[in-house]
Amino acid sequence: MKRPIYMDHQTTTPIDRDVLEVMMPYLTDQFGDPASRSHAWGWAAEEAVDRARDQVATLIGAQPEEIFFTSGATESDNLAIKGIARAYNGQGRHIVTQQTEHRAILDSCRTLEQEGFTITYLPVDRDGLVDPEAVRQALTKQTILISIMHANNEVGTIQPLAEIGAIVKARGILFHSDAVQTVGKIACNVDDLQLDLLSISAHKMYGPKGVGALYVRKTRPRRIKITPLLDGGGHERGLRSGTLNVPGIVGLGKACEIGARVWPEEGERLTRLRERFVTGIRQGLDHTYLNGHPTQRLPNNVNLSFAGVDGEALIMGMTEVACSSGSACTSTTLEPSYVLKAMGLDDALVHAAVRFGLGRWTTQDDVDATVQTVMSRVKRLREMSPDYAMLARGIVSRPGR
Ligand SMILES: *Cc1c(COP(=O)(O)O)cnc(C)c1O
């Protein structure tokens, strides 16, 4: 049996062979702990971690000492949100975020609510954009942190971080972004975006699973304080205890080095493929709507609602294409997407949504084959759909583009 075409790159990516290759020695002969200062194994591991720290920093325009390695972006998000809140809780107890953030942000905020913090969850518009002016208006004397993701993992919408950064900076409030979907994919520079903290995950950018990083600006103008989540040996300058995942960190570093080199061209190529995908589907199917911003979106994200079709049924029925309905976490519980709901889609279109995530090795043939498969499946499902029959006869009309 032929393997399905992988169209789920917002969930996870395959590891780049060049990344795996540089990791291998650190899984075998070079197994040292970088904290061992007394022998060659330790020195080699320390050197490798230093190199990776440089590679990560270079990609986002940071200094190496501003990079802290973690177990992934879930941990980076938790550390940023809870760590800042707990360290600054004497200064204020209010945080501003928005409704379509990843669960790692939203659930960290829920925990803080139980600790007495107030959280503002800003709404988004139909395209998934948050209004920088709404951010400004949400700020109070109590606000200590703003967290707005760079690009959304379900619908690909890219938030106006530079505008928000300018507002935040003028007020001297800390600014965090979950940039998991953009680092190594589009321009993401911590100075251009005026960010103080930024979360990264290796497995979303062709690196290994279980490793990530948190960027923390060194001075603003004072040192930023963060209360650690873990107590222990004081690794990563006291911010994140635990023996470093050396092979993973080496892999993250290499993934960043490759990302820095290839993203401009890769982004253009994927944008062309994305447009080909959407145009192809649109030419063959009516009542099909693109979710997320039409242009201000990730090069590799296509999220479509096929009116009259149950998205889950479509996904499960397509053995030739691997894709998902949105966030991996919510699709296991079969809950409708809170992201699409926050964007104001009506329930029928939320349930009709399917996300396709293109990647580094997606070819034009993959896109064309996926378009053909999706069209034939959707047509077949619509033949049995009373909702679609009504739509087709013009009895009900749906909003959308
Ligand atoms: C995948 C993802 C995360 C979680 O990253 P892990 O490294 O898997 O913990 C956080 N935020 C966004 C936007 C993501 O897409």
The ligand as an SDF file (V2000), in Angstrom:
LIG
                    3D

 15 15  0  0  0  0  0  0  0  0999 V2000
    2.7280   22.5050   18.8010 C   0  0  0  0  0  0  0  0  0  0  0  0
    2.5220   23.8240   19.4200 C   0  0  0  0  0  0  0  0  0  0  0  0
    2.8430   24.0440   20.7770 C   0  0  0  0  0  0  0  0  0  0  0  0
    3.3700   22.9460   21.6700 C   0  0  0  0  0  0  0  0  0  0  0  0
    4.6700   22.5970   21.3270 O   0  0  0  0  0  0  0  0  0  0  0  0
    5.3270   21.2450   21.9140 P   0  0  0  0  0  0  0  0  0  0  0  0
    6.7800   21.4170   21.6140 O   0  0  0  0  0  0  0  0  0  0  0  0
    4.7010   20.1280   21.1470 O   0  0  0  0  0  0  0  0  0  0  0  0
    5.0450   21.1900   23.3520 O   0  0  0  0  0  0  0  0  0  0  0  0
    2.6450   25.2970   21.2840 C   0  0  0  0  0  0  0  0  0  0  0  0
    2.1590   26.2950   20.5320 N   0  0  0  0  0  0  0  0  0  0  0  0
    1.8430   26.1370   19.2410 C   0  0  0  0  0  0  0  0  0  0  0  0
    1.3180   27.2820   18.4470 C   0  0  0  0  0  0  0  0  0  0  0  0
    2.0000   24.8940   18.6400 C   0  0  0  0  0  0  0  0  0  0  0  0
    1.6590   24.7280   17.3600 O   0  0  0  0  0  0  0  0  0  0  0  0
  1  2  1  0
  2  3  1  0
  2 14  2  0
  3  4  1  0
  3 10  2  0
  4  5  1  0
  5  6  1  0
  6  7  2  0
  6  8  1  0
  6  9  1  0
 10 11  1  0
 11 12  2  0
 12 13  1  0
 12 14  1  0
 14 15  1  0
M  END
$$$$
